[in-house]
Amino acid sequence: MYQRRCARYPVHFRSTLSTPEIPEGTGTAIDLSIRGCRVQSFIPVLVGIRMKLSIDVPEPMTTIDVEQAVVRWVSGQEFGIEFASISPEQFERLTKIIQQLPSVPDRGL
């Protein structure tokens, strides 16, 4: 059985993503970890596609910008994204947001 390396936290954050084929699309991050997230969206993606991702966090009002994310799996209108390139400032912001989330992570067992 596959076990995730990082805990995932359930969230419901509006997200904006762009690929070379799709200049801008929207979705919802429905779980979040230090290394990636799961997104629900009507945008068609394929495993391996690289994209830019912005996650809007309502409390505190901020945005997490991921310079490059890679789609690792697709299932219907959901897909898993690994954060491949994120600036140190954005990584620090992501870390602080995760620390503020309720401490009941989904370990994906």
Backbone as CSV, one residue per row, in Angstrom:
resi,resn,N_x,N_y,N_z,CA_x,CA_y,CA_z,C_x,C_y,C_z
1,MET,0.835,-1.180,0.000,0.000,0.000,0.000,0.886,1.252,0.000
2,TYR,0.509,2.224,-0.814,1.264,3.477,-0.925,1.020,4.352,0.300
3,GLN,2.089,4.847,0.913,1.960,5.753,2.051,2.598,7.088,1.693
4,ARG,1.862,8.151,1.928,2.357,9.491,1.615,3.470,9.878,2.576
5,ARG,4.374,10.725,2.072,5.490,11.200,2.893,5.101,12.370,3.768
6,CYS,4.078,13.116,3.364,3.680,14.314,4.109,2.191,14.253,4.418
7,ALA,1.836,14.753,5.583,0.431,14.803,5.967,-0.321,15.768,5.057
8,ARG,-1.562,15.396,4.721,-2.441,16.262,3.932,-3.510,16.814,4.856
9,TYR,-3.861,18.074,4.643,-4.865,18.731,5.473,-6.057,19.118,4.612
10,PRO,-7.279,18.766,5.043,-8.449,19.141,4.252,-8.628,20.656,4.246
11,VAL,-8.828,21.221,3.067,-9.038,22.664,2.908,-10.096,22.863,1.821
12,HIS,-10.452,24.095,1.609,-11.364,24.462,0.510,-10.929,25.852,0.052
13,PHE,-9.812,25.905,-0.702,-9.209,27.164,-1.122,-9.333,27.329,-2.635
14,ARG,-9.854,28.476,-3.058,-9.944,28.796,-4.486,-8.528,28.814,-5.061
15,SER,-8.381,28.279,-6.263,-7.069,28.202,-6.898,-7.153,28.641,-8.354
16,THR,-6.069,29.232,-8.818,-5.939,29.619,-10.217,-4.728,28.899,-10.775
17,LEU,-4.900,28.301,-11.951,-3.785,27.577,-12.541,-3.659,27.927,-14.010
18,SER,-2.438,27.800,-14.507,-2.207,28.051,-15.928,-1.169,27.074,-16.454
19,THR,-1.410,26.658,-17.688,-0.491,25.766,-18.396,-0.211,26.417,-19.747
20,PRO,0.741,25.895,-20.498,0.967,26.452,-21.841,-0.293,26.404,-22.716
21,GLU,-1.136,25.385,-22.510,-2.353,25.237,-23.310,-3.527,26.036,-22.747
22,ILE,-3.540,26.262,-21.440,-4.646,26.954,-20.777,-4.084,28.178,-20.071
23,PRO,-4.317,29.380,-20.623,-3.745,30.594,-20.030,-4.159,30.809,-18.579
24,GLU,-5.418,30.532,-18.240,-5.850,30.662,-16.857,-7.122,29.872,-16.639
25,GLY,-7.126,29.086,-15.582,-8.299,28.322,-15.211,-8.448,28.346,-13.710
26,THR,-9.606,27.903,-13.238,-9.837,27.916,-11.796,-10.155,26.519,-11.300
27,GLY,-9.967,26.365,-10.017,-10.271,25.118,-9.348,-10.334,25.363,-7.857
28,THR,-10.433,24.284,-7.107,-10.460,24.366,-5.654,-9.478,23.371,-5.084
29,ALA,-8.534,23.864,-4.290,-7.629,22.967,-3.568,-8.457,22.349,-2.445
30,ILE,-8.549,21.014,-2.428,-9.373,20.361,-1.415,-8.560,19.603,-0.374
31,ASP,-7.285,19.496,-0.590,-6.376,19.131,0.493,-5.009,19.712,0.174
32,LEU,-4.221,19.897,1.214,-2.967,20.627,1.080,-1.901,19.980,1.944
33,SER,-0.697,19.905,1.405,0.449,19.445,2.188,1.628,20.349,1.856
34,ILE,2.728,20.130,2.517,3.925,20.926,2.299,4.519,20.654,0.912
35,ARG,4.158,19.527,0.297,4.738,19.131,-0.991,3.772,19.191,-2.166
36,GLY,2.479,19.429,-1.899,1.526,19.442,-2.998,0.103,19.598,-2.522
37,CYS,-0.836,19.353,-3.434,-2.249,19.463,-3.084,-3.088,18.646,-4.050
38,ARG,-4.351,18.486,-3.676,-5.337,17.869,-4.562,-6.275,18.972,-5.000
39,VAL,-6.547,19.030,-6.298,-7.380,20.088,-6.864,-8.598,19.478,-7.537
40,GLN,-9.716,20.143,-7.361,-10.947,19.791,-8.047,-11.184,20.874,-9.095
41,SER,-11.350,20.480,-10.369,-11.500,21.463,-11.426,-12.098,20.814,-12.670
42,PHE,-12.756,21.633,-13.489,-13.282,21.162,-14.773,-12.219,21.238,-15.859
43,ILE,-11.053,21.772,-15.553,-9.983,21.907,-16.532,-9.395,20.529,-16.831
44,PRO,-9.329,20.159,-18.104,-8.747,18.852,-18.436,-7.218,18.901,-18.334
45,VAL,-6.659,18.006,-17.542,-5.200,17.930,-17.410,-4.759,16.486,-17.600
46,LEU,-3.492,16.319,-17.879,-2.895,14.996,-18.040,-1.738,14.851,-17.058
47,VAL,-1.462,13.631,-16.671,-0.316,13.360,-15.810,0.947,13.883,-16.488
48,GLY,1.768,14.583,-15.723,3.031,15.108,-16.237,2.986,16.560,-16.668
49,ILE,1.781,17.117,-16.846,1.677,18.527,-17.242,2.248,19.413,-16.136
50,ARG,2.999,20.427,-16.551,3.550,21.409,-15.616,2.690,22.659,-15.684
51,MET,2.481,23.275,-14.523,1.629,24.452,-14.461,2.079,25.403,-13.374
52,LYS,1.599,26.639,-13.476,1.727,27.602,-12.392,0.447,27.511,-11.592
53,LEU,0.562,27.712,-10.285,-0.587,27.570,-9.405,-0.588,28.679,-8.370
54,SER,-1.745,29.279,-8.156,-1.940,30.252,-7.072,-3.088,29.751,-6.218
55,ILE,-2.855,29.673,-4.921,-3.868,29.204,-3.979,-4.269,30.385,-3.098
56,ASP,-5.546,30.737,-3.135,-6.060,31.849,-2.330,-6.475,31.330,-0.965
57,VAL,-5.823,31.840,0.068,-6.108,31.428,1.439,-6.908,32.551,2.101
58,PRO,-8.137,32.254,2.560,-8.983,33.315,3.105,-8.566,33.823,4.494
59,GLU,-8.048,32.971,5.353,-7.677,33.391,6.711,-6.287,32.888,7.048
60,PRO,-5.300,33.706,7.142,-5.329,35.132,6.837,-5.371,35.336,5.319
61,MET,-5.933,36.438,4.886,-6.083,36.723,3.452,-4.700,36.803,2.805
62,THR,-4.363,35.773,2.039,-3.064,35.708,1.374,-3.150,34.759,0.183
63,THR,-2.128,34.752,-0.622,-2.036,33.844,-1.764,-0.706,33.110,-1.703
64,ILE,-0.749,31.834,-2.009,0.465,31.035,-2.133,0.691,30.826,-3.623
65,ASP,1.825,31.293,-4.131,2.153,31.158,-5.548,3.211,30.079,-5.735
66,VAL,2.879,29.093,-6.541,3.800,28.003,-6.860,4.271,28.226,-8.291
67,GLU,5.568,28.437,-8.451,6.133,28.724,-9.775,5.934,27.582,-10.751
68,GLN,6.123,26.345,-10.262,5.956,25.192,-11.127,5.434,24.017,-10.309
69,ALA,4.323,23.467,-10.776,3.726,22.289,-10.156,3.548,21.240,-11.250
70,VAL,3.589,19.973,-10.856,3.474,18.876,-11.811,2.277,18.000,-11.429
71,VAL,1.433,17.707,-12.407,0.295,16.816,-12.175,0.826,15.395,-12.048
72,ARG,0.528,14.751,-10.912,1.025,13.389,-10.651,-0.027,12.320,-10.867
73,TRP,-1.302,12.667,-10.715,-2.384,11.721,-10.970,-3.654,12.485,-11.322
74,VAL,-4.546,11.814,-12.042,-5.832,12.401,-12.439,-6.914,11.358,-12.201
75,SER,-8.021,11.790,-11.603,-9.171,10.914,-11.400,-10.433,11.754,-11.558
76,GLY,-11.085,11.625,-12.694,-12.277,12.424,-12.971,-11.939,13.907,-12.983
77,GLN,-12.592,14.671,-12.131,-12.361,16.114,-12.066,-11.417,16.500,-10.926
78,GLU,-10.668,15.538,-10.426,-9.673,15.803,-9.392,-8.304,15.391,-9.888
79,PHE,-7.290,16.097,-9.423,-5.925,15.715,-9.761,-4.980,16.109,-8.638
80,GLY,-3.906,15.350,-8.527,-2.889,15.598,-7.525,-1.727,16.354,-8.127
81,ILE,-1.274,17.368,-7.410,-0.183,18.222,-7.879,0.969,18.171,-6.892
82,GLU,2.166,18.014,-7.409,3.382,18.117,-6.601,4.008,19.482,-6.866
83,PHE,4.388,20.178,-5.800,5.044,21.473,-5.947,6.501,21.223,-6.326
84,ALA,6.846,21.522,-7.577,8.191,21.261,-8.085,9.125,22.443,-7.862
85,SER,8.592,23.652,-7.916,9.411,24.854,-7.735,8.580,25.922,-7.037
86,ILE,9.051,26.297,-5.852,8.369,27.317,-5.062,9.446,28.172,-4.397
87,SER,9.283,29.476,-4.430,10.305,30.361,-3.865,10.383,30.185,-2.350
88,PRO,11.527,30.513,-1.752,11.655,30.407,-0.298,10.595,31.219,0.447
89,GLU,10.270,32.399,-0.060,9.243,33.239,0.586,7.877,32.552,0.547
90,GLN,7.525,31.991,-0.606,6.241,31.314,-0.742,6.213,30.017,0.070
91,PHE,7.344,29.317,0.138,7.422,28.094,0.943,7.215,28.421,2.421
92,GLU,7.794,29.517,2.872,7.610,29.942,4.265,6.136,30.275,4.525
93,ARG,5.503,30.952,3.569,4.080,31.275,3.696,3.252,29.996,3.765
94,LEU,3.545,29.036,2.882,2.845,27.751,2.873,3.006,27.036,4.213
95,THR,4.217,27.015,4.722,4.491,26.361,6.000,3.663,26.990,7.119
96,LYS,3.610,28.316,7.161,2.830,29.010,8.203,1.340,28.700,8.074
97,ILE,0.835,28.658,6.852,-0.583,28.337,6.642,-0.876,26.930,7.151
98,ILE,-0.033,25.978,6.794,-0.250,24.593,7.225,-0.197,24.487,8.746
99,GLN,0.693,25.222,9.377,0.775,25.194,10.839,-0.489,25.742,11.488
100,GLN,-1.234,26.587,10.782,-2.454,27.177,11.327,-3.697,26.327,11.062
101,LEU,-3.566,25.308,10.210,-4.716,24.457,9.908,-5.014,23.531,11.081
102,PRO,-6.265,23.074,11.194,-6.600,22.133,12.265,-5.667,20.930,12.226
103,SER,-5.282,20.471,13.384,-4.254,19.426,13.476,-4.809,18.005,13.339
104,VAL,-5.641,17.796,12.317,-6.147,16.471,12.023,-5.826,16.140,10.579
105,PRO,-4.553,15.855,10.303,-4.170,15.597,8.910,-4.670,14.235,8.437
106,ASP,-4.822,14.120,7.129,-5.119,12.855,6.460,-3.775,12.333,5.977
107,ARG,-3.324,11.245,6.522,-2.019,10.703,6.164,-2.068,9.863,4.901
108,GLY,-3.261,9.692,4.328,-3.381,8.990,3.047,-3.055,7.519,3.121
109,LEU,-3.344,6.884,4.235,-3.050,5.451,4.380,-4.054,4.591,3.671
